[in-house]
Amino acid sequence: MIFIASMVFAGDFMTNGDFEEALSNGWQQASGGSSITIDRATTYDPDPDYEAQAYKGAGSGYARLFQIIDVPTTDMDFSANVKIYAYDNNADTLCWAAAALFIEYYNSSGTLLGDTRICMMTAPCPWNNTSTRHLIMAPDSFWHNYAFNIGDELTNLPGIIPANVARIGIALYDTTAHTC
């Protein structure tokens, strides 16, 4: 399960990044499996503002709330107030769960170059750091603010040439794998 209060890019490139309007404004949804919830409410955080949730319950599948935006440069600041929680109570050691805020990097033709994942996961989730993926582990399931410059973050991804990044995707993502 992932909740998010608001996301901000310098220059305010996102549409409805604070979720104060219906999710149909600026956001797309994708899912697979059952027990999926993608919504927004004012009750996820003690403040009166809206937050969004992407939740995948029992059984294999995923919930994804996302948008992809054109960016003129990677020298831009990003911040998000996020609550991330991943839990799997299946006793089989092949099953796992993960939740993340994805920051995805695309070229001008829409090809995914790599991503940053602010995440929580259970073993044996196969996500790992690579030259095109950077994992930032959530320390717990409480609200935290994550803020960084996208250009600086790309130094953690040597497999991505920053000059090739023309679009950035933001996604709330929750997944479970019960292949057992």
N, C-alpha and C positions, 0 to 999 in steps of 0.2 A: 504494500500500500504506500502511496506517496501523496503527500499534500503539498501544496505550494501556495504561498500568499501572494507574492507578486514578483515580477521579473522586470528588470530595467536594463536597457541598452542605452549608452550615450547616444543622444540624438533621437531617442524614443522611436526606434525602428519597428518595434513590435506593435501588433494590433491587439488591444484588449489584454495587455500583459499583466494587468492587475485583476483580471477576471470580474470586473464590476459590471460587465455586460454579459448577455447570454453567450455560452461557449460557441454558438454558431457564428459569432462575430470574430473572425480571425483564426479560429482553431478548427482542426480536423480531428476525427477520431478513427481509430482502427482497433480491432480486437479479434481474438480467436479463443475458442473454448466457451465455457459457461461461467456463471458467477462473476460477471463483469459489472463494475460500476464506474462510470465516468460522469462526474457531475461537479457542481459548484454550490457552495453554501456559506453562510456566515457563522456556522457553528463549529468549524474545524479548529479555529484559533479563538482565543478570548477577545480579540478585537472585533469591532463591528463590520469590518470589511469582508468581502468575499474571498474565498480560497477555492482552489480546484483540487479534485481528487481523481486519481486513476487507481483502480483497485481490481485485482484478480484474486478471486477466492479459490476454493479447492479445485483440484484437477488441473491438468496441463492447459496452458494458454497464456494470453497476455492482454493487457489493456494499455492503450497508447493514446495520449492527447498531445497534439503537436501542431507546430506551424513552422514554415520555412520562409525566411526573409532574405531579400537582397541586401548586401552590405557593400558600401563603397571602400571600406578599409578594414583591416583587422586591428587597427589601433583604436579600439573602442572598449569601454568598460562595461562589464556585465555584473549584475548582482541579482540574487534571488534569496528569498526567505523560504526555507524548505524544511519539511518534516518528512523523514523517510523511515519506513519500517518494512522489513522483510522477515517472514517467519514461515517455517515449514515444520509441521508436527508429524509428518509421515516417518515412521520408524525405518523405512527402507533407505539404505545409504546411497541409492542412486537418485533420490528425489532432492530437489532444491527449490529455493525461491530467491528472487532478487527484485529490488525496486531502485529506480534511479531517475535523476534529472539528467537527460542527455543534452549536451551541446554538440551538435553535429556540424561538420565542415564539408561544404559542397563546392565543386567547381562551377563555372558558368553554364555548363551543359547539364547540371543536376546530378553528377556522379558523386557519390559519397566518398570523401577522402579519408575520413576518420572521425573520432569523437572523443569527448571528455564526458565521463560519467561520474556524477556525484551520487554515491550509491551505498546500499547495504545489501548483503547477500549471505545466504547460508551455504555451507559446504554440501556438495561438491560443485558449486556453480562454476562453470568453465570460463567466466570472464577473467581476463588478466590484462596487465599492462603490456603494450606492444609499441612499436614505433608509430602507430597510427591510433592508439587508444590509450588514454590516461584515466586511471581510476582514482578518484578522490573518495576515500571511505568516510562515510558519516560516522561520527564518534558514538552516537546513540540515536534513539528515536525521538528526540526532542527537536523543537524548532531551532534552526541555525541559519545565520545569514552567511552566504558564500558570495564573495566579490573578488573579481580579478579582471585584469586587462586581457582581452582575447589574444592580442599579439604576444604578450608575455606567456600565456598559457600554451600557445603553439610551440614554445621552446621545449615543452615536455613531449612533443610529438615530432621527432626528427624525420619521420616518414612523410610529413605534410609540408609542402612548400607554401609558406604564407601567401605569396603573391598569387597562388592559384585559387585561394578561397574567395569566392564571389557571393556565396549564400551561407547562411547559418540556420540550422534547424534547432528548435528547442522542443523537447518532448518530455512529458511525464510518462514514465514507463514502469509497469509492474508485471512480473512474469513468474510462473511456476512451471516446473518440469516434473511430472509424475509419470515417468516412462516405466515404472516398476510394476 
